[in-house]
Amino acid sequence: MENDAATLYCPNEYCQAANPLTHKFCQRCSTPLPKRYLWAVGDNLSLGSPGEILADRYLVIGQSIIFDLKPGLLPQIPELDNFQKIKAYLKLIPYRLHIPQIYGVLTVNKEQLQPEILLLEKPPLLVDGISSQVHLCSELTTVWGEASSIRQINWLWQLAHLWQPLLTEGVASSLLDPNLLRVEGALVRLLELHLDSEPAPTLSQLGEFWRSLLKDAKPAIAEFIKQISDALIQGKINSSEQLITVLDQGLAQLGTGGTGRTSPAQTTIKIVTQTNTGPSRQRNEDACYPPTGVIVSKPPQQNALAIVCDGIGGHEGGNIASTLAIETIQQQVIELTSVPYENIDPLLLLNDLEQAVALVNDKISQRNDTEHRQGRQRMGTTLVMALPIAHEMYITHIGDSRAYWITRQGCYQVTLDDDVASREVRLGYAVYREALQHSGSGSLVQALGMSKSASLHPTAQRFILDEDAVFLLTSDGLSDFDRVEEYWETEILPILSGETNIENVAQRLIEIANTKNGHDNVTIALLHYQVQYSEPDLTLNADIGTISSSKTVDLTPKITNGTVLENSYQQTQVIPETKPTRTSQLPLQLLVLLGILLASGSLGYWIKIQRQLPPPIANPVNPSVNPQPTNLENQQDFSPPVSQPPAP
């Protein structure tokens, strides 16, 4: 930053003191100072020289990169009707791990051809905390040759999962532009979204792009990628579902090292949990697994699992609901993972995890019904769960308890709260920072135990891990007011460098929750994942001919009750209360004959009954009106309202 006079204003509305740009906390009130670097979207932008301040708020860092000097103020919000591209960002918020989100707009000069410039937050930027230098993350094509074989396939796997959602929103061409494809460690990050032209991009074009990566592909997977690229170009792989299935085959082979070989990825996992009533509550309605004080290490233990549940505050029996959820789901998950890794089908496991959540929901709901609990008297709970298996992490979630993924590159919230604000954004109705200002924006739209499983939409996601990481599961007692975003770098990141351990960090996070928030119970789980990967001595081959449509997952967005059901890697779904029965196939002629016989019999029976009926009643009783079904999304006030945290 070249403007020494520029100051960063405290976001605390009661302070708003000016601070040097290098400070992390306000020098007057000690409030953390958010450092928001934004990406300005536009062709041939001329924002000014580095050091200039725009609109008395934004400091120019470089071409298209600016810094918000007043992060406590709501940005200027764009008119949604004026920007076709804006709605793609909104509806793709479940994929925000890869796609930056709308921060606001900047009006520079109304006389220019582009008077309003779209600003994106959390773009793929690297910030040097010591020198305050800011750079774009490297292009995927630039660092491709330096990556390990598992990371190369992981990057392609992420692109495959993004293809169908972006194609649906008319921005899939963004995945074919090397300048837009950036990488931040193991993550593929898009710089911005570009609208598709006619005709729409095709998988064949994706295959052409991937074929250009062959020359720098690792020896173990070069032939594998060539076979996939050729199959895409020739149309043998004609859907993103098939593409994902083939890439999963490659990931599984890399994970096991092939038949008779030692796995190239050696992993160790350590889990610790903490729960606390907090300074302002009389009873702890949260629950966790493993229980507080129990440290799980794998190996030597066979299973590793972490769960955090937050009983809905203000409901009688929230503690019962959270405890019942823990007891039920941990038994289910242990059964699901009792088979060797090579026998686990990832798509089936994702579905099974959602089914396990449905079982928990029905148990709590049935207890509510048995005890005749209605409305606010019904017990409920949120749930977030992490299941590490080999080089993969499965995250299952419902409600507003969160999962964060911390690497040396950054801290990423991988779950999307099931609240009113998030729903408004993914439906394309509002920008997230604007939605947070609305009354009831933090109210839940779904939680366990509040309704039947047929109306429940749990989210199950899968992540490929090729480097050390920490996963944090937390109730909103810690995550409210952006405490994780404020303290991850000073409190959690040192775990990865060996400067501290997760036991000490867990205790420290509880202290932060109680002293900085203090309005609720707080429960956390920390998972320290360590991996050593060596290049395998094998040659992968893509078994494209055996791809079965029954083993793929539908990644196209679905809408139920006005809600788009989608997330980073796995489509959420409505889980049926009973499994559908499979009908046998009958010849058409037999069906026609049976239909005629049934119709004839029914007609004869009706004529016989009519002859025996008495005259109709002159004044029939009015039929009763069926009650309207309860809409879970309208049951918004599950918990007492909490003051909205400042926008993240």
C-alpha positions in Angstrom: 0.0 0.0 0.0 1.5 3.3 -1.1 -0.7 5.8 0.8 0.7 6.2 4.3 -2.1 8.6 5.2 -4.8 6.0 4.6 -6.5 4.8 7.7 -8.6 1.8 8.5 -11.7 2.7 10.5 -12.9 0.5 13.4 -16.1 -1.4 12.6 -17.4 -1.0 16.1 -20.2 1.6 15.6 -19.6 3.0 19.1 -15.9 3.6 18.3 -15.1 4.1 14.6 -11.5 5.2 15.4 -9.0 5.5 12.7 -6.2 3.0 12.7 -3.0 2.3 10.8 -3.5 -0.2 8.0 -1.1 -2.6 9.6 -3.0 -3.0 12.9 -5.0 -6.1 13.5 -7.0 -4.7 16.4 -8.4 -1.2 17.0 -5.9 0.8 19.1 -8.8 2.4 21.0 -11.3 -0.4 21.7 -9.4 -3.6 20.7 -12.1 -4.7 18.2 -10.6 -6.9 15.4 -10.1 -4.9 12.2 -11.3 -6.8 9.1 -9.0 -6.7 6.1 -11.2 -6.8 3.1 -9.5 -7.0 -0.3 -11.9 -6.8 -3.1 -11.8 -7.6 -6.8 -13.4 -5.0 -9.2 -15.1 -6.6 -12.2 -15.0 -4.8 -15.5 -13.4 -4.6 -18.9 -10.5 -2.1 -19.3 -11.0 -0.7 -15.8 -9.2 2.4 -14.8 -9.5 2.7 -11.1 -6.5 5.0 -10.6 -3.0 4.7 -9.3 -2.1 2.6 -6.2 -2.7 4.7 -3.1 -5.7 6.7 -4.4 -8.9 6.5 -2.4 -12.2 6.0 -4.3 -15.6 7.2 -3.0 -14.0 8.2 0.3 -13.7 4.6 1.2 -11.8 2.2 -1.2 -8.0 2.3 -1.4 -6.6 1.3 -4.8 -4.0 -1.5 -4.3 -3.4 -2.4 -7.9 -5.3 -3.0 -11.2 -8.8 -4.3 -10.2 -7.7 -4.8 -6.5 -9.0 -2.4 -3.9 -9.2 -2.4 0.0 -12.2 -1.3 2.1 -11.2 1.3 4.6 -14.6 1.4 6.3 -15.6 -2.3 6.7 -18.2 -1.5 9.3 -20.4 0.3 6.8 -22.8 -1.5 4.4 -21.5 -1.2 0.9 -23.6 0.2 -1.9 -25.9 -2.6 -3.0 -26.5 -3.3 -6.8 -29.9 -3.3 -8.3 -30.5 -6.9 -9.1 -32.6 -6.2 -12.2 -29.8 -4.3 -13.9 -27.1 -7.1 -13.8 -27.8 -10.4 -15.5 -24.5 -11.8 -14.2 -25.2 -10.9 -10.6 -27.8 -13.6 -10.2 -25.3 -16.2 -11.2 -23.1 -15.2 -8.2 -26.1 -15.3 -5.9 -27.5 -18.6 -6.9 -24.0 -20.2 -6.8 -23.5 -19.2 -3.2 -23.4 -22.9 -2.2 -20.2 -23.0 -4.2 -18.5 -20.0 -2.6 -15.5 -22.1 -1.7 -14.6 -21.7 -5.3 -16.5 -18.6 -6.4 -16.1 -15.1 -4.9 -19.3 -13.5 -3.8 -20.8 -10.0 -4.4 -19.7 -7.4 -1.9 -21.4 -4.4 -3.5 -20.9 -1.9 -6.3 -18.7 1.2 -6.6 -19.9 4.3 -8.5 -16.9 6.0 -9.9 -18.2 8.4 -12.6 -21.8 8.3 -13.8 -20.7 9.7 -17.2 -18.5 6.6 -17.9 -19.8 3.7 -20.0 -19.6 1.5 -16.9 -20.7 3.8 -14.0 -21.2 1.0 -11.5 -18.3 -1.4 -10.9 -19.1 -4.8 -9.3 -17.0 -5.6 -6.3 -16.4 -9.2 -5.2 -15.2 -10.3 -1.8 -12.9 -13.2 -1.0 -11.3 -13.4 -4.4 -8.2 -15.7 -4.9 -5.7 -13.3 -3.5 -2.5 -13.9 -1.5 -1.7 -11.3 1.2 1.7 -11.1 2.8 1.0 -10.1 6.4 4.5 -8.8 6.9 5.0 -6.7 3.9 1.3 -6.1 3.2 1.9 -7.1 -0.4 -1.2 -8.4 -2.3 -1.0 -10.7 -5.3 -3.4 -12.8 -7.3 -3.1 -16.6 -6.7 -1.3 -18.4 -9.5 -3.2 -19.7 -12.5 -3.9 -23.4 -12.5 -2.0 -23.8 -15.8 1.1 -22.1 -14.4 1.6 -24.3 -11.3 0.0 -27.5 -12.7 3.4 -29.2 -13.3 4.5 -28.6 -9.7 1.5 -30.3 -8.2 1.4 -34.0 -7.0 -0.6 -36.5 -8.9 -3.4 -36.6 -6.3 -3.6 -32.8 -6.4 -3.8 -32.7 -10.2 -6.7 -35.1 -10.2 -8.2 -33.2 -7.3 -8.2 -30.0 -9.3 -9.9 -31.7 -12.2 -12.4 -33.3 -9.9 -13.4 -29.9 -8.5 -13.8 -28.5 -12.1 -16.0 -31.5 -12.9 -18.3 -30.8 -10.0 -18.5 -27.1 -10.9 -19.4 -27.8 -14.6 -23.1 -28.5 -14.3 -24.0 -25.8 -11.8 -22.2 -23.2 -13.8 -23.7 -24.4 -17.1 -27.1 -24.1 -15.5 -26.5 -20.5 -14.6 -24.9 -19.7 -18.0 -21.3 -19.1 -16.8 -19.6 -22.5 -17.6 -17.2 -20.8 -20.0 -15.5 -19.5 -16.9 -14.1 -23.0 -16.4 -12.4 -22.8 -19.9 -10.5 -19.5 -19.3 -7.0 -20.1 -17.8 -6.8 -16.5 -16.6 -9.9 -17.1 -14.4 -8.8 -20.5 -13.0 -6.7 -19.8 -9.9 -5.5 -22.2 -7.3 -5.1 -21.6 -3.6 -3.3 -24.7 -2.3 -5.5 -27.6 -3.0 -8.5 -25.4 -3.9 -9.6 -24.2 -7.4 -10.8 -20.6 -7.1 -12.4 -18.6 -9.8 -11.4 -14.9 -10.2 -14.8 -14.0 -11.5 -17.7 -15.3 -13.7 -18.1 -14.7 -17.4 -21.4 -15.1 -19.2 -21.6 -17.8 -21.8 -22.1 -16.9 -25.4 -24.2 -18.9 -27.9 -23.9 -21.8 -28.4 -23.3 -22.9 -24.8 -19.9 -24.4 -24.0 -19.6 -28.2 -24.2 -17.8 -31.0 -22.4 -15.8 -31.5 -25.6 -14.3 -28.1 -25.1 -13.5 -29.0 -21.5 -11.7 -32.1 -22.9 -9.7 -29.9 -25.3 -8.6 -27.7 -22.4 -7.7 -30.7 -20.2 -5.7 -32.2 -23.1 -3.5 -29.1 -23.0 -2.4 -30.1 -19.5 -1.1 -33.5 -20.5 2.5 -32.5 -21.2 3.0 -31.6 -17.5 0.8 -34.3 -15.9 2.5 -36.6 -13.4 3.7 -39.9 -15.0 1.3 -42.0 -12.8 -1.8 -40.2 -14.2 -0.8 -38.9 -17.6 -2.4 -41.8 -19.5 -5.4 -41.6 -17.2 -6.0 -37.9 -18.1 -5.3 -38.5 -21.8 -8.0 -41.2 -21.8 -10.5 -38.9 -20.1 -9.7 -36.0 -22.4 -10.2 -38.1 -25.5 -13.5 -39.5 -24.1 -14.8 -36.0 -23.5 -13.8 -34.8 -27.0 -15.3 -37.9 -28.7 -18.5 -37.8 -26.6 -17.9 -41.1 -24.8 -18.3 -39.1 -21.6 -21.3 -37.0 -22.2 -22.3 -35.8 -18.7 -20.5 -34.3 -15.7 -21.9 -37.2 -13.6 -20.0 -39.7 -15.8 -16.9 -37.5 -15.6 -17.0 -37.4 -11.8 -17.4 -41.2 -11.6 -14.3 -41.7 -13.7 -12.3 -39.2 -11.7 -13.4 -41.0 -8.5 -12.0 -44.2 -9.9 -8.6 -42.5 -10.3 -8.8 -41.0 -6.8 -9.6 -44.4 -5.3 -6.6 -46.0 -7.1 -4.3 -43.3 -5.8 -5.7 -43.6 -2.3 -5.0 -47.4 -2.2 -1.9 -47.5 -4.3 -3.4 -50.2 -6.5 -3.7 -53.9 -5.9 -1.0 -55.3 -3.7 0.7 -51.9 -3.2 1.2 -49.7 -0.2 -1.0 -46.6 -0.1 1.0 -43.5 -1.2 -1.0 -41.4 1.3 -0.3 -42.1 5.0 -2.7 -40.2 7.3 -3.0 -39.6 11.0 -6.0 -37.9 12.7 -6.5 -36.5 16.1 -9.8 -35.2 17.5 -10.7 -33.3 20.6 -14.0 -31.7 21.7 -15.1 -29.1 24.2 -18.5 -27.9 25.4 -19.4 -25.2 27.8 -22.6 -23.7 29.2 -21.4 -20.2 28.8 -21.7 -17.2 31.2 -25.4 -16.3 30.4 -27.2 -19.7 30.2 -28.5 -21.9 33.0 -28.3 -25.1 31.1 -26.1 -26.5 28.3 -28.3 -27.7 25.4 -25.3 -28.5 23.2 -23.8 -31.9 22.8 -20.7 -33.3 21.1 -18.9 -36.6 20.1 -16.5 -37.7 21.2 -17.4 -36.6 24.7 -15.4 -33.7 26.2 -12.2 -34.9 27.6 -11.9 -37.9 25.3 -9.1 -37.6 22.7 -9.4 -39.8 19.6 -6.3 -40.7 17.6 -6.3 -42.7 14.4 -4.3 -44.8 14.4 -4.3 -46.7 16.7 -8.1 -46.4 16.9 -10.0 -47.7 13.8 -12.7 -45.0 13.7 -12.6 -41.2 13.7 -15.7 -39.1 13.9 -16.6 -35.7 15.2 -20.1 -34.3 15.8 -21.4 -31.0 17.2 -25.1 -30.5 18.0 -26.7 -27.3 19.2 -30.1 -27.9 20.9 -32.5 -25.2 19.7 -32.4 -22.4 22.4 -35.7 -21.6 24.0 -37.3 -25.0 23.2 -38.0 -27.3 26.1 -35.8 -30.3 25.7 -33.1 -28.9 23.4 -30.5 -30.7 25.4 -32.5 -34.0 25.0 -32.7 -33.5 21.3 -28.9 -32.8 20.9 -28.0 -35.8 23.0 -30.4 -38.1 21.2 -28.9 -36.9 17.9 -25.4 -37.7 19.0 -26.3 -41.2 20.3 -28.2 -42.1 17.2 -26.0 -40.9 14.4 -22.6 -42.0 15.8 -23.9 -45.6 15.9 -25.2 -45.3 12.3 -21.9 -43.8 11.0 -19.7 -46.4 12.7 -21.7 -49.1 11.0 -21.4 -47.4 7.6 -17.6 -47.2 7.9 -17.0 -50.7 9.2 -15.9 -51.9 5.8 -12.4 -51.3 4.2 -11.9 -48.0 2.3 -11.6 -49.7 -1.1 -15.1 -51.1 -0.6 -16.7 -47.7 0.1 -18.6 -46.0 -2.8 -18.3 -42.3 -2.1 -21.7 -41.5 -3.7 -23.5 -44.2 -1.7 -21.8 -43.0 1.5 -23.0 -39.5 0.9 -26.5 -40.7 0.5 -26.2 -43.0 3.5 -25.0 -40.0 5.6 -28.1 -38.1 4.6 -30.3 -41.1 5.4 -28.6 -41.3 8.9 -29.6 -37.6 9.5 -33.1 -38.5 8.4 -33.3 -41.3 11.0 -32.1 -38.9 13.7 -34.8 -36.4 12.6 -37.5 -39.0 12.8 -36.5 -40.2 16.3 -36.6 -36.6 17.6 -39.8 -35.8 15.7 -41.5 -39.0 17.0 -40.6 -38.1 20.5 -42.1 -34.7 20.0 -45.3 -36.2 18.7 -45.5 -38.8 21.6 -45.1 -36.0 24.1 -47.7 -33.9 22.2 -45.2 -31.0 21.7 -46.4 -28.4 19.3 -44.9 -25.1 17.9 -42.3 -23.6 20.2 -42.6 -26.5 22.6 -41.0 -29.0 20.1 -37.4 -30.0 20.8 -34.9 -29.7 18.0 -31.2 -29.4 17.2 -28.7 -28.4 14.6 -26.0 -30.9 13.5 -22.6 -30.7 11.9 -20.4 -33.8 11.5 -17.0 -34.6 10.1 -16.0 -38.1 9.0 -12.4 -38.5 7.8 -11.8 -41.6 5.6 -8.3 -42.1 4.1 -7.5 -38.9 2.0 -11.1 -37.7 2.1 -13.3 -35.7 4.5 -17.1 -36.0 4.6 -19.0 -33.1 6.1 -22.7 -33.5 6.9 -24.7 -30.5 8.1 -28.1 -29.1 8.9 -28.9 -25.8 10.7 -26.4 -23.1 11.5 -23.7 -25.0 13.3 -20.7 -24.7 11.0 -17.6 -26.5 9.6 -14.4 -24.6 8.8 -11.4 -25.9 6.9 -8.1 -24.3 7.9 -5.0 -24.8 5.8 -1.8 -22.8 5.5 -3.4 -20.8 2.8 -6.6 -19.7 4.6 -9.7 -20.4 6.6 -12.7 -21.5 4.6 -16.3 -21.9 5.9 -17.5 -25.0 4.0 -21.1 -25.1 5.2 -23.8 -22.7 4.4 -26.2 -21.8 7.2 -29.8 -23.0 6.8 -31.1 -19.5 7.7 -33.3 -16.9 6.1 -30.4 -14.8 4.8 -28.7 -17.6 2.9 -32.0 -18.7 1.5 -32.7 -15.3 0.1 -29.3 -15.2 -1.6 -29.4 -18.6 -3.2 -32.9 -17.8 -4.6 -31.5 -14.7 -6.2 -33.5 -12.2 -4.1 -30.8 -10.4 -2.3 -27.0 -9.8 -1.9 -25.8 -11.5 1.3 -24.7 -8.3 3.1 -28.0 -6.8 2.3 -29.9 -9.9 3.4 -28.2 -9.8 6.8 -29.8 -6.4 7.5 -33.3 -7.8 7.2 -35.3 -8.7 10.3 -35.1 -12.4 11.1 -32.2 -12.9 8.7 -30.5 -15.3 11.2 -33.7 -17.4 11.8 -33.4 -21.1 10.9 -35.4 -22.5 8.0 -34.7 -26.1 9.0 -33.4 -28.1 12.0 -33.7 -31.7 13.2 -36.9 -32.8 14.9 -39.1 -30.0 13.7 -40.9 -31.8 10.9 -41.0 -35.1 8.9 -37.9 -36.2 7.0 -39.7 -35.8 3.7 -39.3 -32.0 4.1 -35.7 -32.2 5.4 -32.7 -31.2 3.2 -29.5 -32.2 4.9 -26.2 -31.4 3.1 -23.5 -34.0 2.7 -20.2 -32.9 1.1 -16.9 -34.6 0.3 -13.4 -33.0 0.1 -10.2 -34.5 -1.1 -7.3 -33.8 1.3 -3.7 -33.8 0.0 -2.1 -31.6 2.7 -2.2 -31.1 6.5 -5.3 -29.3 7.7 -7.5 -28.6 10.7 -11.3 -28.8 10.6 -13.3 -26.9 13.2 -16.9 -27.8 13.9 -18.7 -25.2 16.0 -22.0 -24.1 17.3 -23.0 -20.5 16.9 -21.8 -19.7 20.4 -18.3 -19.3 18.8 -19.1 -18.5 15.1 -21.4 -15.6 15.8 -19.9 -12.1 15.2 -17.2 -13.7 13.0 -15.0 -14.8 15.8 -13.6 -17.7 13.8 -12.6 -15.4 10.9 -11.1 -13.0 13.4 -9.0 -15.5 15.4 -8.2 -18.5 13.1 -4.8 -17.1 12.1 -3.6 -16.4 15.6 -5.2 -19.3 17.4 -5.7 -22.3 15.0 -3.1 -21.9 12.3 -0.2 -22.5 14.8 -1.4 -26.1 15.0 -0.2 -26.8 11.5 3.3 -25.4 12.3 3.6 -27.5 15.5 3.7 -24.4 17.7 0.7 -25.7 19.8 -1.7 -28.6 20.0 -5.5 -29.0 19.5 -6.1 -29.5 23.2 -4.8 -26.1 24.1 -6.5 -24.5 21.1 -9.9 -26.0 22.0 -9.7 -24.5 25.5 -8.6 -21.1 24.0 -11.6 -21.1 21.6 -14.0 -21.7 24.4 -12.5 -18.8 26.3 -12.9 -16.5 23.2 -16.5 -17.6 22.8 -17.3 -16.9 26.4 -15.5 -13.6 26.7 -16.1 -12.1 23.2 -19.6 -13.5 22.7 -21.0 -15.0 25.9 -24.7 -15.1 24.8 -25.0 -18.8 24.3 -23.7 -22.3 25.0 -20.6 -23.1 23.0 -19.4 -26.4 21.6 -16.5 -27.1 19.3 -14.7 -30.1 17.8 -11.1 -29.8 16.3 -9.7 -32.4 13.9 -6.0 -32.3 13.1 -5.5 -34.1 9.8 -1.9 -34.9 8.8 -0.9 -36.6 5.5 2.3 -37.7 3.9 2.0 -38.3 0.2 4.6 -39.9 -2.1 4.2 -40.4 -5.8 3.0 -43.9 -6.6 4.8 -46.4 -8.8 1.9 -47.2 -11.0 0.1 -46.2 -14.2 -3.6 -45.3 -13.9 -6.1 -46.2 -16.6 -9.6 -44.9 -17.0 -12.3 -47.6 -17.0 -14.7 -45.5 -19.1 -16.6 -48.5 -20.6 -18.0 -49.6 -17.3 -19.5 -46.3 -16.3 -23.1 -46.9 -15.2 -25.7 -44.1 -15.0 -27.0 -45.7 -11.8 -23.7 -44.9 -10.0 -23.7 -41.2 -10.9 -25.2 -38.3 -9.0 -27.6 -35.7 -10.4 -25.7 -32.4 -10.0 -28.3 -30.2 -11.7 -30.0 -27.7 -9.3 -33.3 -28.8 -7.9 -36.0 -26.5 -6.5 -38.3 -27.6 -3.7 -40.8 -25.2 -2.1 -38.9 -22.4 -3.8 -35.6 -23.4 -2.4 -32.6 -24.4 -4.6 -31.0 -27.5 -3.2 -27.3 -27.6 -4.0 -23.9 -27.4 -2.4 -20.2 -27.7 -3.1 -19.9 -31.3 -4.2 -23.0 -33.3 -3.5 -26.6 -32.5 -4.4 -28.8 -32.5 -1.4 -32.1 -34.4 -1.7 -35.4 -34.9 0.0 -35.2 -38.2 1.8 -38.3 -40.3 1.5 -39.9 -41.7 4.6 -40.1 -45.2 3.1 -38.1 -46.7 0.3 -40.0 -46.9 -2.9 -41.1 -50.4 -4.0 -40.0 -51.6 -7.4 -42.8 -52.6 -9.7 -42.4 -55.5 -12.1 -42.8 -54.9 -15.8 -45.9 -56.4 -17.5 -46.6 -56.8 -21.2 -48.6 -53.9 -22.7 -51.4 -56.3 -24.1 -51.9 -57.8 -20.7 -52.2 -54.4 -19.1 -54.8 -53.3 -21.6 -56.9 -56.5 -21.1 -56.8 -56.2 -17.3 -57.9 -52.5 -17.7 -60.9 -53.5 -19.8 -62.0 -56.3 -17.3 -61.6 -53.9 -14.3 -63.6 -51.2 -16.1 -66.4 -53.6 -17.0 -66.6 -55.0 -13.5 -66.6 -51.5 -11.9 -69.4 -50.3 -14.2 -71.7 -53.3 -13.4 -71.1 -52.9 -9.7 -71.9 -49.1 -9.9 -75.2 -49.8 -11.7 -76.2 -52.4 -9.0 -75.4 -50.0 -6.2 -77.3 -47.1 -7.8 -80.5 -49.1 -7.8 -80.3 -49.7 -4.1 -79.4 -46.2 -2.9 -82.0 -44.0 -1.2 -82.9 -40.5 -2.6 -80.2 -37.9 -2.1 -80.3 -35.6 1.0 -81.7 -32.2 0.2 -79.2 -30.2 2.3 -75.9 -31.9 2.4 -73.4 -31.1 5.2 -70.6 -28.8 4.1 -67.4 -30.7 3.7 -64.6 -29.9 6.2 -61.7 -27.8 5.0 -58.4 -29.6 5.1 -55.9 -27.7 7.3 -52.9 -26.2 5.5 -49.7 -28.1 5.8 -47.1 -26.6 8.0 -44.3 -24.9 6.1 -41.1 -25.3 7.9 -39.6 -22.3 6.2 -42.2 -20.1 7.9 -41.3 -21.5 11.3 -38.4 -19.1 11.5 -38.1 -18.3 15.2 -36.6 -21.5 16.5 -34.4 -19.7 18.9 -34.4 -16.3 20.7 -33.1 -13.6 18.4 -29.5 -12.6 18.8 -28.1 -9.3 17.7 -26.9 -9.6 14.2 -23.1 -9.9 13.9 -21.3 -7.5 11.7 -21.1 -8.6 8.1 -18.3 -11.1 7.5 
